Amino acid sequence: MAEIFHIAEQADWDAAHAAGGPYTTSTRGRSLQDEGFIHCSRDAEQAGRVLKAFYTGLGDLVLLVIDTELLDAPVVHEAADGDVFPHVYGPIPLSAVIDVRPVPVNR
């Protein structure tokens, strides 16, 4: 099993879950349709750096742990900001989210 991570606003995750999926938020304030892919991180450490860079001061976040083997869409590892990030080129089915971890507010 290969895992990747996605930082989600709790409200976006709750909305996808209430609708029965899929999850289609790419990043803060942007959808899969806007971006063309869903931003992810290759591990928890990289997700922590993304949190500090782009989500400081934003509360009610969760970290979605995604099993890439359960995705229907391709995952492409692409360079951005001097690093390489996995991008999911399609919606994420709820069944591919194998864990939802709380993100501390005081990060």
DSSP file (Angstrom, degrees, kcal/mol; ACC not computed):
  #  RESIDUE AA STRUCTURE BP1 BP2  ACC     N-H-->O    O-->H-N    N-H-->O    O-->H-N    TCO  KAPPA ALPHA  PHI   PSI    X-CA   Y-CA   Z-CA
    1    1 A M              0   0    0      0, 0.0     2,-0.5     0, 0.0    66,-0.0   0.000 360.0 360.0 360.0 130.0    0.0    0.0    0.0
    2    2 A A        -     0   0    0      2,-0.0    66,-2.8     0, 0.0    67,-0.5  -0.923 360.0-158.7-106.9 130.3    1.3    3.4   -0.9
    3    3 A E  E     +A   67   0A   0     -2,-0.5     2,-0.3    64,-0.2    64,-0.2  -0.850  13.4 178.5-111.1 144.1    0.1    6.4    1.1
    4    4 A I  E     -A   66   0A   0     62,-2.0    62,-3.1    -2,-0.4     2,-0.4  -0.881  21.2-130.6-130.5 168.5   -0.1   10.1    0.3
    5    5 A F  E     -AB  65  41A   0     36,-2.9    36,-3.1    -2,-0.3     2,-0.4  -0.920  14.7-169.3-127.0 145.4   -1.5   12.9    2.4
    6    6 A H  E     -A   64   0A   0     58,-2.1    58,-3.3    -2,-0.4     2,-0.5  -0.995  19.1-137.6-135.8 129.6   -3.8   15.8    1.7
    7    7 A I  E     -A   63   0A   0     -2,-0.4     2,-0.4    56,-0.2    56,-0.2  -0.751  32.9-178.4 -84.3 124.4   -4.5   18.7    4.0
    8    8 A A  E     -A   62   0A   0     54,-3.0    54,-2.8    -2,-0.5     2,-0.4  -0.937  32.1-118.4-126.5 146.2   -8.3   19.4    4.0
    9    9 A E  E >>  -A   61   0A   0     -2,-0.4     4,-2.2    52,-0.2     3,-0.6  -0.683  31.6-125.7 -75.7 136.4  -10.5   21.9    5.6
   10   10 A Q  H 3> S+     0   0    0     50,-3.5     4,-3.0    -2,-0.4     5,-0.2   0.869 109.1  55.3 -52.8 -41.5  -12.9   20.1    7.9
   11   11 A A  H 3> S+     0   0    0     49,-0.4     4,-2.2     1,-0.2    -1,-0.3   0.881 107.9  48.4 -62.6 -39.2  -15.9   21.7    6.2
   12   12 A D  H <> S+     0   0    0     -3,-0.6     4,-2.1     2,-0.2    -1,-0.2   0.916 113.7  46.5 -66.9 -42.7  -14.8   20.4    2.8
   13   13 A W  H  X S+     0   0    0     -4,-2.2     4,-2.6     1,-0.2    -2,-0.2   0.929 112.7  50.0 -63.8 -44.9  -14.2   16.9    4.1
   14   14 A D  H  X S+     0   0    0     -4,-3.0     4,-2.9    -5,-0.2    -2,-0.2   0.896 109.9  51.2 -60.6 -41.1  -17.6   16.9    5.9
   15   15 A A  H  X S+     0   0    0     -4,-2.2     4,-1.9     2,-0.2     6,-0.2   0.916 111.8  46.2 -64.4 -43.4  -19.4   18.1    2.7
   16   16 A A  H  X>S+     0   0    0     -4,-2.1     5,-2.7     2,-0.2     4,-0.5   0.915 114.5  48.3 -63.6 -42.7  -17.8   15.4    0.6
   17   17 A H  H ><5S+     0   0    0     -4,-2.6     3,-1.0     1,-0.2    -2,-0.2   0.916 110.9  49.8 -64.5 -43.9  -18.6   12.8    3.3
   18   18 A A  H 3<5S+     0   0    0     -4,-2.9    -1,-0.2     1,-0.3    -2,-0.2   0.837 111.3  49.9 -64.0 -33.3  -22.2   14.0    3.6
   19   19 A A  H 3<5S-     0   0    0     -4,-1.9    -1,-0.3    -5,-0.2    -2,-0.2   0.544 118.3-111.8 -81.7  -7.4  -22.7   13.8   -0.2
   20   20 A G  T <<5 -     0   0    0     -3,-1.0    74,-0.2    -4,-0.5    -3,-0.2   0.613  68.5-125.0  83.0  12.7  -21.3   10.3   -0.3
   21   21 A G      < -     0   0    0     -5,-2.7     2,-0.1     1,-0.3    -4,-0.0  -0.146  61.9-175.1  88.3 177.9  -18.2   11.5   -2.1
   22   22 A P        -     0   0    0      0, 0.0     2,-0.5     0, 0.0    -1,-0.3   0.642  44.4-132.8 -82.8 177.4  -16.1   12.0   -4.0
   23   23 A Y  B     +D   92   0B   0     69,-3.0    69,-2.4    -2,-0.1   -10,-0.1  -0.810  31.3 167.4 -91.5 128.7  -13.7   14.5   -2.5
   24   24 A T        +     0   0    0     -2,-0.5     8,-2.8    67,-0.2     2,-0.5   0.172  27.8 121.6-133.5  18.7  -12.8   17.2   -5.0
   25   25 A T  E     -E   31   0C   0      6,-0.2     6,-0.3     1,-0.2     3,-0.1  -0.760  37.7-169.8 -86.3 125.9  -11.1   20.1   -3.2
   26   26 A S  E     -     0   0C   0      4,-1.8    13,-1.0    -2,-0.5     2,-0.3   0.946  59.9 -39.7 -79.6 -51.5   -7.6   20.7   -4.6
   27   27 A T  E >  S-E   30   0C   0      3,-1.6     3,-2.9    11,-0.1    -1,-0.3  -0.911  97.6 -26.4-162.7-179.1   -6.3   23.1   -2.0
   28   28 A R  T 3  S-     0   0    0      1,-0.3     3,-0.1    -2,-0.3   -20,-0.0  -0.170 130.2 -13.2 -47.8 109.6   -7.3   26.1    0.1
   29   29 A G  T 3  S+     0   0    0      1,-0.2     2,-0.4    -2,-0.0    -1,-0.3   0.570 117.2 100.9  75.1   9.5  -10.2   27.8   -1.8
   30   30 A R  E <   -E   27   0C   0     -3,-2.9    -4,-1.8     4,-0.0    -3,-1.6  -0.983  56.9-148.3-132.1 139.3   -9.6   25.9   -5.0
   31   31 A S  E  >  -E   25   0C   0     -2,-0.4     4,-2.4    -6,-0.3     5,-0.3  -0.484  33.2-105.1 -98.2 169.9  -11.4   22.9   -6.5
   32   32 A L  H  > S+     0   0    0     -8,-2.8     4,-3.1     1,-0.2     5,-0.1   0.890 124.5  54.0 -56.4 -41.2  -10.2   20.0   -8.7
   33   33 A Q  H  4 S+     0   0    0     -9,-0.3    -1,-0.2     1,-0.2    -8,-0.1   0.888 109.8  47.0 -63.7 -39.1  -12.0   21.8  -11.6
   34   34 A D  H  4 S+     0   0    0      1,-0.1    -2,-0.2     2,-0.0    -1,-0.2   0.927 125.9  27.1 -66.0 -46.1  -10.0   25.0  -10.9
   35   35 A E  H  < S-     0   0    0     -4,-2.4    -2,-0.2     2,-0.2    -3,-0.2   0.766  93.9-129.4 -92.3 -30.2   -6.6   23.3  -10.6
   36   36 A G  S  < S+     0   0    0     -4,-3.1     2,-0.3    -5,-0.3    -4,-0.1   0.311  84.7  37.7  92.1  -9.0   -6.9   20.2  -12.7
   37   37 A F  S    S-     0   0    0     -6,-0.3     2,-0.5    52,-0.1    52,-0.2  -0.961  84.8-105.0-159.5 169.9   -5.5   18.1   -9.9
   38   38 A I  E     -F   88   0D   0     50,-2.5    50,-2.2    -2,-0.3     2,-0.2  -0.933  36.3-125.6-107.5 124.0   -5.7   17.7   -6.1
   39   39 A H  E     +F   87   0D   0    -13,-1.0     2,-0.3    -2,-0.5    48,-0.2  -0.449  39.4 166.3 -67.5 134.9   -2.6   18.8   -4.2
   40   40 A C        -     0   0    0     46,-1.3     2,-0.3    -2,-0.2   -34,-0.2  -0.875  29.5-127.1-139.8 174.2   -1.0   16.1   -1.9
   41   41 A S  B     -B    5   0A   0    -36,-3.1   -36,-2.9    -2,-0.3    44,-0.1  -0.930  15.3-134.2-124.0 150.6    2.1   15.4    0.1
   42   42 A R  S    S-     0   0    0     -2,-0.3     2,-0.3    42,-0.3   -39,-0.1   0.736  85.2   0.0 -78.6 -22.0    4.3   12.3   -0.1
   43   43 A D  S  > S-     0   0    0    -38,-0.1     4,-2.1     1,-0.1     5,-0.2  -0.951  79.8 -94.0-156.3 173.6    4.6   12.0    3.7
   44   44 A A  H  > S+     0   0    0     -2,-0.3     4,-2.1     1,-0.2     5,-0.1   0.835 120.0  56.9 -65.0 -32.8    3.6   13.6    7.0
   45   45 A E  H  > S+     0   0    0      2,-0.2     4,-1.6     1,-0.2    -1,-0.2   0.934 108.5  45.4 -64.9 -45.7    6.8   15.6    7.1
   46   46 A Q  H  > S+     0   0    0      1,-0.2     4,-2.0     2,-0.2    -2,-0.2   0.897 110.9  54.2 -64.2 -39.3    6.2   17.2    3.8
   47   47 A A  H  X S+     0   0    0     -4,-2.1     4,-2.6     1,-0.2    -1,-0.2   0.880 104.6  55.6 -60.9 -37.8    2.6   17.9    4.8
   48   48 A G  H  X S+     0   0    0     -4,-2.1     4,-2.0     1,-0.2    -1,-0.2   0.886 106.8  49.2 -61.8 -39.5    3.9   19.7    7.9
   49   49 A R  H  X S+     0   0    0     -4,-1.6     4,-1.9     2,-0.2    -1,-0.2   0.886 110.7  50.3 -67.3 -38.2    5.9   22.0    5.7
   50   50 A V  H  X>S+     0   0    0     -4,-2.0     4,-2.7     2,-0.2     5,-0.5   0.901 107.6  54.7 -65.5 -41.0    2.9   22.7    3.5
   51   51 A L  H  X5S+     0   0    0     -4,-2.6     4,-2.2     1,-0.2     5,-0.3   0.942 110.7  44.7 -55.9 -49.1    0.9   23.5    6.6
   52   52 A K  H  <5S+     0   0    0     -4,-2.0     4,-0.3     1,-0.2    -1,-0.2   0.853 117.8  44.6 -65.4 -35.4    3.4   26.1    7.8
   53   53 A A  H  <5S+     0   0    0     -4,-1.9    -2,-0.2    -5,-0.1    -1,-0.2   0.849 132.3  11.3 -79.0 -35.1    3.7   27.6    4.3
   54   54 A F  H  <5S+     0   0    0     -4,-2.7    -3,-0.2    -5,-0.1    -2,-0.2   0.552 125.3  46.1-125.2 -10.8    0.1   27.8    3.3
   55   55 A Y    ><< +     0   0    0     -4,-2.2     3,-2.1    -5,-0.5    -3,-0.2   0.255  65.8 141.2-124.0  12.9   -2.3   27.1    6.2
   56   56 A T  T 3  S+     0   0    0     -4,-0.3     3,-0.1    -5,-0.3    -4,-0.1  -0.339  78.4  12.0 -59.0 132.1   -0.9   29.2    9.1
   57   57 A G  T 3  S+     0   0    0     48,-0.3     2,-0.6     1,-0.2    -1,-0.3   0.351  96.9 119.8  83.4  -6.4   -3.8   30.7   11.1
   58   58 A L    <   -     0   0    0     -3,-2.1    -1,-0.2    47,-0.0     3,-0.1  -0.827  47.2-162.0 -95.1 122.4   -6.4   28.5    9.4
   59   59 A G        +     0   0    0     -2,-0.6   -49,-0.2     1,-0.2    46,-0.0  -0.254  58.1  50.6 -92.9-178.1   -8.3   26.3   11.9
   60   60 A D  S    S+     0   0    0      1,-0.2   -50,-3.5    43,-0.2   -49,-0.4   0.927  73.0 152.6  54.3  55.8  -10.5   23.2   11.5
   61   61 A L  E     -A    9   0A   0     42,-0.4    42,-1.5   -52,-0.3     2,-0.3  -0.834  25.3-168.6-112.3 152.3   -8.1   21.2    9.4
   62   62 A V  E     -AC   8 102A   0    -54,-2.8   -54,-3.0    -2,-0.3     2,-0.6  -0.953  20.5-129.8-132.9 156.7   -7.7   17.5    9.0
   63   63 A L  E     -AC   7 101A   0     38,-3.0    38,-2.8    -2,-0.3     2,-0.5  -0.936  21.6-151.0-108.3 115.2   -5.0   15.4    7.3
   64   64 A L  E     -AC   6 100A   0    -58,-3.3   -58,-2.1    -2,-0.6     2,-0.6  -0.738   2.1-151.7 -87.1 128.6   -6.4   12.8    4.9
   65   65 A V  E     -AC   5  99A   0     34,-3.0    33,-2.1    -2,-0.5    34,-1.2  -0.904  18.5-163.2-100.0 122.1   -4.3    9.7    4.5
   66   66 A I  E     -AC   4  97A   0    -62,-3.1   -62,-2.0    -2,-0.6     2,-0.8  -0.906  18.5-142.5-116.4 129.2   -5.0    8.3    1.0
   67   67 A D  E >   -A    3   0A   0     29,-2.9     3,-1.9    -2,-0.5   -64,-0.2  -0.808  12.8-157.2 -86.5 110.3   -4.2    4.8   -0.3
   68   68 A T  G >  S+     0   0    0    -66,-2.8     3,-1.2    -2,-0.8    -1,-0.2   0.746  88.4  66.2 -64.6 -22.8   -3.1    5.4   -3.8
   69   69 A E  G 3  S+     0   0    0    -67,-0.5    -1,-0.3     1,-0.2   -66,-0.1   0.668  98.8  54.2 -71.3 -14.8   -4.0    1.8   -4.8
   70   70 A L  G <  S+     0   0    0     -3,-1.9     2,-0.3    26,-0.2    -1,-0.2   0.325  88.0 103.1-100.2   6.5   -7.6    2.7   -4.2
   71   71 A L    <   -     0   0    0     -3,-1.2    21,-0.1    -4,-0.1     4,-0.1  -0.655  54.7-160.7 -89.2 145.0   -7.7    5.7   -6.5
   72   72 A D  S    S+     0   0    0     19,-0.4    -1,-0.1    -2,-0.3    20,-0.1   0.668  76.0  73.1 -89.5 -22.2   -9.2    5.6  -10.0
   73   73 A A  S    S-     0   0    0     18,-0.4    17,-0.2     1,-0.1     2,-0.1  -0.585  91.4-101.0 -94.3 153.1   -7.2    8.7  -11.1
   74   74 A P        -     0   0    0      0, 0.0    15,-2.7     0, 0.0     2,-0.5  -0.414  24.1-142.1 -71.1 148.5   -3.5    8.8  -11.8
   75   75 A V  E     -G   88   0D   0     13,-0.2     2,-0.5    -2,-0.1    13,-0.2  -0.967  19.2-169.6-109.7 121.3   -1.0   10.2   -9.2
   76   76 A V  E     -G   87   0D   0     11,-2.7    11,-2.4    -2,-0.5     2,-0.7  -0.952  16.5-141.2-116.6 127.5    1.7   12.2  -10.9
   77   77 A H  E     +G   86   0D   0     -2,-0.5     2,-0.3     9,-0.2    -2,-0.0  -0.789  32.8 177.0 -89.6 117.4    4.8   13.3   -8.9
   78   78 A E  E     -G   85   0D   0      7,-3.0     7,-3.0    -2,-0.7     2,-0.2  -0.921  31.2-110.5-129.6 147.7    5.7   16.8  -10.1
   79   79 A A  E     +G   84   0D   0     -2,-0.3     2,-0.3     5,-0.2     5,-0.3  -0.538  44.1 155.0 -76.2 137.0    8.2   19.5   -9.1
   80   80 A A  E >   -G   83   0D   0      3,-2.9     3,-1.6    -2,-0.2    -2,-0.0  -0.918  63.1  -1.4-160.2 136.3    7.0   22.6   -7.4
   81   81 A D  T 3  S-     0   0    0     -2,-0.3     3,-0.1     1,-0.3    -2,-0.0   0.837 129.4 -53.3  52.6  38.9    8.6   25.1   -5.1
   82   82 A G  T 3  S+     0   0    0      1,-0.3    -1,-0.3     0, 0.0     2,-0.3   0.652 125.3  77.4  75.7  15.8   11.9   23.2   -5.1
   83   83 A D  E <  S- G   0  80D   0     -3,-1.6    -3,-2.9    -5,-0.1     2,-0.5  -0.837  79.7-109.0-142.2 177.5   10.4   19.9   -4.1
   84   84 A V  E     - G   0  79D   0     -2,-0.3   -42,-0.3    -5,-0.3    -5,-0.2  -0.974  34.0-175.6-118.9 129.3    8.4   17.1   -5.6
   85   85 A F  E     - G   0  78D   0     -7,-3.0    -7,-3.0    -2,-0.5     2,-0.4  -0.929  26.5-118.8-124.8 144.9    4.7   16.6   -4.7
   86   86 A P  E     - G   0  77D   0      0, 0.0   -46,-1.3     0, 0.0     2,-0.4  -0.694  28.7-165.8 -80.2 133.7    2.1   14.0   -5.7
   87   87 A H  E     -FG  39  76D   0    -11,-2.4   -11,-2.7    -2,-0.4     2,-0.6  -0.982  12.7-142.7-120.6 131.1   -0.8   15.4   -7.6
   88   88 A V  E     -FG  38  75D   0    -50,-2.2   -50,-2.5    -2,-0.4     2,-1.3  -0.844   7.0-153.6 -96.1 118.5   -4.0   13.4   -8.0
   89   89 A Y  S    S+     0   0    0    -15,-2.7   -52,-0.1    -2,-0.6   -14,-0.1  -0.400  70.5  21.1 -92.7  58.3   -5.5   14.0  -11.4
   90   90 A G  S    S-     0   0    0     -2,-1.3   -52,-0.2   -17,-0.2    -2,-0.1  -0.916 100.7 -49.5 165.5 176.5   -9.1   13.2  -10.6
   91   91 A P        -     0   0    0      0, 0.0   -19,-0.4     0, 0.0   -18,-0.4  -0.274  48.5-125.3 -68.8 156.0  -11.6   13.0   -7.7
   92   92 A I  B     -D   23   0B   0    -69,-2.4   -69,-3.0   -21,-0.1     2,-0.1  -0.906  20.9-137.1-104.2 114.1  -10.7   11.0   -4.5
   93   93 A P    >   -     0   0    0      0, 0.0     3,-1.9     0, 0.0     4,-0.5  -0.423  19.1-122.0 -66.8 145.7  -13.3    8.4   -3.6
   94   94 A L  G >  S+     0   0    0      1,-0.3     3,-1.3   -74,-0.2   -73,-0.1   0.828 111.1  64.8 -57.5 -31.7  -14.1    8.3    0.1
   95   95 A S  G 3  S+     0   0    0      1,-0.3    -1,-0.3   -25,-0.1   -24,-0.1   0.706  94.5  59.7 -66.7 -19.1  -13.0    4.6    0.1
   96   96 A A  G <  S+     0   0    0     -3,-1.9   -29,-2.9   -26,-0.1     2,-0.9   0.624  84.1  88.4 -82.8 -13.9   -9.5    5.7   -0.7
   97   97 A V  E <   +C   66   0A   0     -3,-1.3   -31,-0.2    -4,-0.5     3,-0.1  -0.764  52.9 174.0 -87.6 106.6   -9.2    7.8    2.4
   98   98 A I  E     +     0   0A   0    -33,-2.1     2,-0.3    -2,-0.9    -1,-0.2   0.579  62.6  15.6 -95.0 -10.6   -8.0    5.3    5.0
   99   99 A D  E     -C   65   0A   0    -34,-1.2   -34,-3.0     2,-0.0     2,-0.5  -0.967  55.1-155.9-159.6 146.5   -7.5    7.7    7.9
  100  100 A V  E     -C   64   0A   0     -2,-0.3   -36,-0.2   -36,-0.2    -3,-0.0  -0.970  21.1-167.7-125.8 113.0   -8.5   11.2    8.9
  101  101 A R  E     -C   63   0A   0    -38,-2.8   -38,-3.0    -2,-0.5     2,-0.1  -0.815  21.3-117.7-105.9 138.8   -6.1   12.8   11.4
  102  102 A P  E     -C   62   0A   0      0, 0.0   -40,-0.2     0, 0.0    -1,-0.0  -0.413  20.9-141.6 -69.0 149.2   -6.7   16.0   13.3
  103  103 A V        -     0   0    0    -42,-1.5   -42,-0.4    -2,-0.1   -43,-0.2  -0.965  23.0-120.1-111.7 119.9   -4.4   18.9   12.7
  104  104 A P        -     0   0    0      0, 0.0     3,-0.4     0, 0.0   -42,-0.0  -0.292  10.0-138.9 -60.4 141.7   -3.5   20.8   15.9
  105  105 A V  S    S+     0   0    0      1,-0.2     2,-1.5     2,-0.1   -48,-0.3   0.865  98.4  62.4 -68.0 -36.6   -4.5   24.5   15.8
  106  106 A N              0   0    0      1,-0.2    -1,-0.2   -49,-0.0   -47,-0.0  -0.371 360.0 360.0 -89.1  57.6   -1.3   25.5   17.4
  107  107 A R              0   0    0     -2,-1.5    -1,-0.2    -3,-0.4    -2,-0.1   0.452 360.0 360.0 -88.7 360.0    1.0   24.3   14.7
